[in-house]
Amino acid sequence: MYDELTQQDIDKMKEELDYRITVVRADLHEKIMLAKEFGDLSENAEYHEARRAKGRNESRIEYLQTMIKTAKIVTSNQDNSIVGLNNTIDVEMDNGKQMTFQLATTVGQDASNGKISKESPFGQAVWGHKVGDRVLVKVNPEFSYYVTIKAIK
């Protein structure tokens, strides 16, 4: 299965990858070399922490390279008549509360800023619906709720 990412997601990942390879990797190498000078490596906390940090950085580099290589590039929805990728939608809960969300890719999601993954229960429920549709959002077998789509931007 491929991750669906926008070109903007790919560009951000490439930027982070370049930074990790050219800046972070060199910095961590320098820290390891400096920590080696402190002597006995078996009890050298600085050395072991620098090695762990290097391992985390290398894991992130590998993750980014894999994501970039295997991603399926998708485009934003230009049609505001149905809910799609990168649309901002206004919904009304059954209790009358109004909320605004933007559907994003899994990489672009940021719930604290109203960007919800299109693969989340909410994203899957509203995907492809129109203004005025009342949609059931199934969070899990025990909990679900309805929203009504008020606007698509």
Backbone bond lengths (Angstrom), bond angles and torsions (degrees), N, CA, C in turn:
res aa  C-N    CA-C-N  psi(-1)  N-CA   C-N-CA  omega(-1)  CA-C   N-CA-C  phi
1 M - - - 1.447 - - 1.532 109.27 -
2 Y 1.308 115.54 135.58 1.451 121.63 -179.89 1.525 109.86 -98.97
3 D 1.330 115.52 146.54 1.458 119.90 172.99 1.512 107.79 -81.00
4 E 1.319 115.77 136.25 1.452 120.35 176.93 1.522 108.26 -90.61
5 L 1.329 115.92 119.75 1.455 122.16 -177.63 1.523 109.62 -131.60
6 T 1.313 115.76 150.40 1.458 120.07 174.46 1.531 108.23 -83.44
7 Q 1.318 116.58 165.65 1.460 120.26 176.61 1.530 109.83 -61.26
8 Q 1.326 116.93 -33.46 1.463 121.42 177.99 1.535 110.15 -64.02
9 D 1.336 117.65 -40.96 1.468 121.24 176.69 1.530 110.26 -60.99
10 I 1.322 116.02 -45.27 1.467 121.47 -179.91 1.527 110.29 -61.43
11 D 1.322 116.64 -44.47 1.469 120.85 -179.75 1.525 111.41 -61.55
12 K 1.339 117.00 -41.77 1.470 120.47 178.07 1.526 110.90 -64.18
13 M 1.328 116.20 -39.76 1.462 119.99 179.30 1.521 110.91 -67.20
14 K 1.320 117.31 -39.99 1.467 120.67 177.87 1.530 111.14 -63.50
15 E 1.325 115.61 -38.71 1.462 120.40 178.52 1.533 110.40 -64.03
16 E 1.336 116.27 -45.17 1.466 119.65 178.22 1.524 110.49 -64.70
17 L 1.314 117.34 -41.58 1.461 121.66 179.93 1.526 110.51 -59.85
18 D 1.318 116.75 -46.86 1.461 121.25 179.38 1.531 110.63 -60.00
19 Y 1.328 116.59 -43.78 1.463 121.14 179.66 1.530 110.61 -62.88
20 R 1.324 116.80 -44.54 1.468 120.11 -178.68 1.526 112.39 -65.47
21 I 1.328 116.13 -36.28 1.466 119.60 -179.13 1.522 111.23 -75.44
22 T 1.328 117.63 -44.85 1.467 120.11 -173.18 1.525 114.09 -86.42
23 V 1.329 118.34 -33.65 1.461 120.67 -174.95 1.526 111.82 -104.98
24 V 1.315 116.63 -58.01 1.466 120.45 -173.51 1.529 111.28 -64.79
25 R 1.325 116.72 -44.51 1.465 119.99 -178.82 1.532 110.46 -58.95
26 A 1.323 117.88 -45.65 1.462 121.62 -179.79 1.527 111.22 -65.09
27 D 1.330 116.68 -40.92 1.463 121.41 178.88 1.525 111.05 -62.40
28 L 1.318 116.78 -44.58 1.465 120.22 -179.74 1.523 111.72 -68.02
29 H 1.319 117.23 -35.92 1.464 120.43 176.30 1.533 110.03 -61.39
30 E 1.321 115.29 -42.83 1.463 120.35 178.83 1.536 110.80 -63.20
31 K 1.316 117.55 -41.73 1.472 121.29 178.84 1.520 111.25 -63.83
32 I 1.321 117.25 -38.70 1.474 120.58 178.30 1.521 109.69 -65.19
33 M 1.318 117.65 -44.72 1.466 121.24 -179.93 1.534 110.68 -62.55
34 L 1.319 116.81 -41.50 1.459 120.89 179.03 1.529 110.74 -65.86
35 A 1.328 116.34 -42.73 1.465 120.34 -178.94 1.526 111.19 -66.13
36 K 1.320 118.45 -31.38 1.470 121.98 178.28 1.530 110.85 -61.75
37 E 1.317 116.06 -30.37 1.457 120.67 -177.77 1.532 112.49 -71.00
38 F 1.328 116.97 -13.76 1.469 120.40 -179.41 1.520 112.73 -75.87
39 G 1.326 117.21 -6.46 1.454 119.19 175.54 1.520 113.47 108.09
40 D 1.325 115.63 -145.50 1.464 125.65 -174.02 1.536 111.91 -40.20
41 L 1.331 115.55 110.24 1.458 120.69 -176.69 1.526 113.39 -70.69
42 S 1.327 117.44 -24.08 1.472 119.28 -177.35 1.523 112.03 -67.39
43 E 1.322 117.99 -25.78 1.464 121.22 -179.68 1.531 112.00 -120.13
44 N 1.300 116.78 22.24 1.453 122.31 -175.80 1.539 109.80 -98.28
45 A 1.328 116.48 96.15 1.468 121.88 -176.20 1.530 111.72 -63.03
46 E 1.322 117.37 -38.13 1.460 120.43 179.95 1.521 111.16 -62.44
47 Y 1.323 115.48 -41.36 1.455 120.55 179.71 1.533 110.36 -64.14
48 H 1.328 116.83 -47.46 1.467 120.55 -178.14 1.527 111.66 -65.19
49 E 1.316 117.72 -37.89 1.470 120.03 177.92 1.536 110.68 -67.91
50 A 1.317 117.32 -39.66 1.464 120.62 178.35 1.527 110.35 -64.49
51 R 1.315 117.33 -38.57 1.474 121.04 177.28 1.535 111.10 -65.66
52 R 1.338 116.22 -40.85 1.475 119.74 177.74 1.529 110.19 -64.06
53 A 1.325 116.37 -42.94 1.468 120.24 179.10 1.533 110.31 -62.93
54 K 1.321 116.96 -39.35 1.463 120.86 177.44 1.523 109.85 -62.86
55 G 1.321 117.41 -41.70 1.462 121.29 178.39 1.520 112.19 -63.08
56 R 1.340 116.89 -41.39 1.473 120.56 177.93 1.519 110.55 -64.50
57 N 1.329 116.63 -41.70 1.458 120.34 179.30 1.529 110.86 -64.45
58 E 1.321 117.41 -44.35 1.465 120.63 179.65 1.526 110.98 -64.20
59 S 1.327 117.64 -36.38 1.465 121.00 176.85 1.517 110.82 -64.49
60 R 1.320 116.37 -41.80 1.463 120.39 179.14 1.527 110.78 -66.54
61 I 1.332 117.00 -39.41 1.464 121.03 177.00 1.528 109.84 -60.34
62 E 1.319 116.59 -46.33 1.464 120.99 179.90 1.529 110.79 -62.63
63 Y 1.338 116.90 -42.11 1.471 121.43 178.51 1.529 110.39 -60.49
64 L 1.331 116.83 -47.98 1.467 121.04 -179.02 1.527 111.34 -62.25
65 Q 1.323 116.55 -43.25 1.460 119.75 179.84 1.532 110.99 -62.48
66 T 1.319 116.85 -41.27 1.465 121.06 178.78 1.521 111.16 -66.22
67 M 1.325 116.74 -43.80 1.468 120.21 179.76 1.529 110.61 -61.62
68 I 1.316 117.25 -44.99 1.463 121.28 -179.13 1.528 110.33 -64.30
69 K 1.321 116.21 -42.43 1.462 120.91 -176.53 1.534 112.29 -69.23
70 T 1.328 117.47 -36.05 1.464 120.09 -172.75 1.524 114.65 -102.55
71 A 1.312 117.79 -2.27 1.473 120.32 -175.33 1.518 112.80 -68.48
72 K 1.301 114.29 145.59 1.467 121.57 170.75 1.522 105.32 -98.67
73 I 1.318 116.86 120.97 1.460 120.62 -177.34 1.524 109.31 -82.81
74 V 1.337 114.42 126.27 1.462 121.45 178.94 1.519 108.50 -117.38
75 T 1.317 116.04 158.35 1.455 120.24 179.57 1.515 109.95 -108.85
76 S 1.302 115.39 158.26 1.458 121.82 178.16 1.518 109.71 -68.03
77 N 1.323 115.08 153.58 1.452 121.13 177.91 1.524 109.13 -78.37
78 Q 1.324 116.90 118.95 1.461 121.70 179.20 1.525 111.55 -91.07
79 D 1.329 116.81 -10.56 1.461 123.15 -176.90 1.521 109.23 -95.66
80 N 1.312 117.13 111.19 1.464 120.48 -178.59 1.527 113.31 -86.81
81 S 1.334 116.76 13.24 1.465 118.04 177.86 1.527 111.55 -88.06
82 I 1.345 116.97 -19.45 1.463 120.78 175.49 1.526 109.34 -133.20
83 V 1.327 116.06 153.34 1.464 121.12 -179.16 1.521 109.82 -72.94
84 G 1.334 116.02 127.68 1.457 122.00 178.30 1.517 110.54 -149.00
85 L 1.308 115.83 -170.87 1.463 122.89 -175.85 1.528 111.62 -60.22
86 N 1.311 115.24 132.17 1.466 125.91 178.55 1.520 114.42 69.51
87 N 1.341 117.94 7.57 1.461 119.68 172.49 1.517 109.24 -74.32
88 T 1.321 115.66 142.03 1.459 121.34 170.87 1.516 105.55 -97.22
89 I 1.330 115.28 128.98 1.456 118.82 -177.35 1.529 110.19 -125.39
90 D 1.322 114.08 139.61 1.465 121.20 173.60 1.519 106.50 -99.31
91 V 1.326 116.56 129.78 1.460 121.10 178.35 1.514 109.77 -127.28
92 E 1.315 114.62 157.52 1.451 120.94 174.92 1.515 107.59 -120.86
93 M 1.326 114.94 128.07 1.460 121.18 177.17 1.539 108.33 -76.76
94 D 1.313 116.87 164.03 1.469 120.35 178.05 1.524 112.66 -61.74
95 N 1.331 117.12 -24.75 1.469 120.46 178.91 1.531 112.09 -83.23
96 G 1.347 117.20 3.35 1.459 122.08 178.08 1.523 114.55 92.51
97 K 1.315 117.40 -7.22 1.464 120.73 -179.36 1.531 110.50 -70.70
98 Q 1.336 116.21 132.28 1.464 122.96 178.94 1.528 108.68 -95.70
99 M 1.339 116.30 137.33 1.463 120.80 178.75 1.527 108.39 -139.82
100 T 1.327 115.34 153.78 1.463 121.65 178.39 1.524 108.63 -125.16
101 F 1.332 115.60 133.42 1.461 121.99 179.58 1.518 109.47 -136.36
102 Q 1.321 114.83 157.61 1.462 120.85 171.47 1.520 106.71 -121.63
103 L 1.331 117.15 133.03 1.463 120.85 177.26 1.520 109.21 -83.61
104 A 1.318 115.90 128.83 1.462 121.72 -176.64 1.524 110.04 -131.48
105 T 1.309 116.48 170.34 1.460 121.18 173.18 1.524 108.59 -72.58
106 T 1.321 117.18 169.22 1.464 119.78 -179.88 1.524 111.57 -61.65
107 V 1.325 117.17 -32.76 1.468 120.73 178.73 1.523 111.02 -74.50
108 G 1.323 116.70 -33.58 1.457 121.20 -176.67 1.515 114.88 -87.74
109 Q 1.319 116.88 -3.35 1.467 119.25 -177.97 1.521 111.76 -66.45
110 D 1.317 114.85 145.08 1.466 122.32 177.85 1.521 106.14 -159.09
111 A 1.305 116.32 84.53 1.469 122.03 -172.85 1.523 112.33 -57.43
112 S 1.321 117.81 -33.61 1.463 119.74 -179.04 1.528 111.59 -66.70
113 N 1.328 117.09 -19.78 1.463 121.32 177.29 1.528 112.43 -110.50
114 G 1.328 116.42 17.62 1.458 121.00 175.55 1.515 115.44 79.68
115 K 1.337 118.09 11.63 1.465 121.03 177.95 1.528 108.17 -98.18
116 I 1.327 115.03 110.11 1.457 121.73 -175.06 1.522 109.24 -106.11
117 S 1.331 116.63 137.56 1.454 121.15 178.88 1.521 110.88 -62.82
118 K 1.315 115.20 139.13 1.461 120.06 176.83 1.526 110.87 -67.72
119 E 1.325 116.71 -14.24 1.458 121.07 179.78 1.532 112.55 -96.25
120 S 1.320 117.04 -2.06 1.464 121.01 176.49 1.527 108.93 -73.02
121 P 1.334 117.64 164.27 1.473 119.01 176.92 1.526 112.22 -55.14
122 F 1.328 117.24 -41.38 1.466 120.63 178.64 1.524 110.56 -64.59
123 G 1.333 116.98 -48.73 1.461 121.36 -178.78 1.518 112.55 -60.21
124 Q 1.327 116.32 -43.84 1.463 120.23 179.17 1.523 111.24 -64.67
125 A 1.333 116.78 -36.53 1.459 120.34 -177.14 1.522 112.28 -69.27
126 V 1.324 117.91 -42.56 1.467 120.19 -175.10 1.526 113.28 -87.15
127 W 1.320 118.02 -16.15 1.460 122.87 -176.90 1.531 110.53 -54.76
128 G 1.326 116.54 127.98 1.456 121.44 175.99 1.523 115.30 82.23
129 H 1.322 117.86 -0.37 1.466 120.83 179.91 1.519 111.29 -88.85
130 K 1.342 115.73 167.31 1.462 122.69 -176.55 1.521 111.17 -115.34
131 V 1.326 115.20 167.81 1.457 121.47 175.44 1.531 108.39 -57.66
132 G 1.324 115.93 134.56 1.456 122.07 -179.92 1.513 113.76 95.79
133 D 1.346 117.48 -16.77 1.461 119.79 179.50 1.526 110.73 -69.54
134 R 1.319 115.37 137.58 1.467 122.18 173.34 1.519 105.73 -100.68
135 V 1.330 116.98 121.26 1.452 122.35 -169.05 1.529 110.28 -120.61
136 L 1.328 116.03 136.61 1.458 121.57 175.52 1.525 108.96 -88.50
137 V 1.332 116.30 124.69 1.465 122.09 176.85 1.524 107.16 -104.57
138 K 1.336 116.60 111.54 1.469 121.82 179.52 1.522 108.75 -95.14
139 V 1.319 116.01 106.60 1.454 121.11 -179.79 1.523 110.03 -76.96
140 N 1.318 116.25 -45.23 1.459 123.40 175.73 1.535 107.47 -157.88
141 P 1.317 119.58 176.87 1.471 119.61 -177.06 1.537 114.29 -59.20
142 E 1.316 118.09 -24.21 1.459 121.23 -178.16 1.524 114.35 -96.57
143 F 1.326 118.11 -14.53 1.459 119.32 -174.38 1.524 111.49 -137.18
144 S 1.315 115.25 128.46 1.462 121.79 174.56 1.524 108.18 -150.20
145 Y 1.317 115.69 163.54 1.462 120.61 179.20 1.526 108.85 -154.07
146 Y 1.329 115.75 163.52 1.461 121.51 179.71 1.531 110.31 -106.66
147 V 1.336 115.20 145.89 1.454 122.26 170.47 1.526 107.21 -132.36
148 T 1.313 114.77 150.94 1.455 120.37 174.40 1.520 107.79 -114.48
149 I 1.331 115.90 128.00 1.467 120.88 -178.82 1.520 108.57 -77.99
150 K 1.340 115.44 119.63 1.466 122.08 -177.33 1.533 113.12 -98.38
151 A 1.338 117.20 -32.67 1.460 120.22 -179.87 1.523 109.98 -157.11
152 I 1.327 115.51 149.59 1.464 122.39 175.31 1.522 106.66 -127.25
153 K 1.328 115.87 125.12 1.464 120.31 -178.32 1.514 110.10 -124.55
